[in-house]
């Protein structure tokens, strides 16, 4: 028999329990929203921040001088860059990745003093590196103790008036030089190296004439006696270049693609060749012949088992001495014509070598990954050949053979 006092358990229906849980959750959410509003209104969520312990140092970095409004000479800017390179050299010894990024950024901004700011900013994290600071101090001591240089460049002939007058003249021909490089498959800078040697030689042979007449108008000297054009190419050398282009059995043969770059328009090849080379308004053909000589000579040596494609000193020397003295062997030497500049004697090959690796004019004639482009087997089209042949100026030239005239013979043409 059931005890009447026993507590009876009454089960709450499932739906009722779910309803109660939902009510409790809404009540809890409402309470949370109300408390969040109270906290926000009281400003308890505001982050007042803190002052960085290094704030004075950070401010001093931002206040470092820069070059935005400075009027400095190229020499002054170069001097500032040199000081920054010294700092980067020390920094790069211990933090090479950061130094690389700094150098790239500073060069892109053309503001060497940006290096000061970047190194100063990074120095917050280098205080404990005594070796770094010791190296920086040592480099600065060496730099400060150096003797002042009288010449702005280590290469004596590149500090002369001749070179300063010649550079603008070369730059005026930059488009033609680059085009000649493309047509002949030769790095334009190599062609310029040969041009520099020849023009420096002519400048010193005819110093007063060049300074008085050609220097002020930034013109290159054009030869018309014995050797022709701005690069002093002899007629028999030009004829040899033309033969090598057509002779597939020759050790100098450049390939199918280059066969027609010197095709003639007329049957009078002798006169057309002469007019091409002594054209004083458009020097493209002089540069094309130069590129061909370099390319053909390089191929001759390579086929004999000696690669001189990375030897601008030898290539310039062989350009100067000619095909007849190009005999491939394992120990080539730099040389060529002797050129006297300010009392010091240089060889043609050495001048070409100096210029090539000097970095001068590299914005117009950069160093390329390949100095020579191989033949692709595709001959030029008729339109491409016509385009090359169109590079002839309608200008009065000295009469061919004038150099052989006696003083008492009449001269019908002059410059």
Helices and strands as residue ranges (DSSP letters): H 14-41, H 55-62, H 74-94, H 96-109, H 114-122, G 123-125, H 130-144, G 156-159, H 161-172, H 174-184, H 188-205, H 207-209, I 210-214, E 223-224, E 227-229, E 233-234, H 235-246, G 256-258, H 269-277, H 284-303, H 312-321, G 323-325, E 338-341, E 344-347, H 348-358, H 382-389, G 402-404
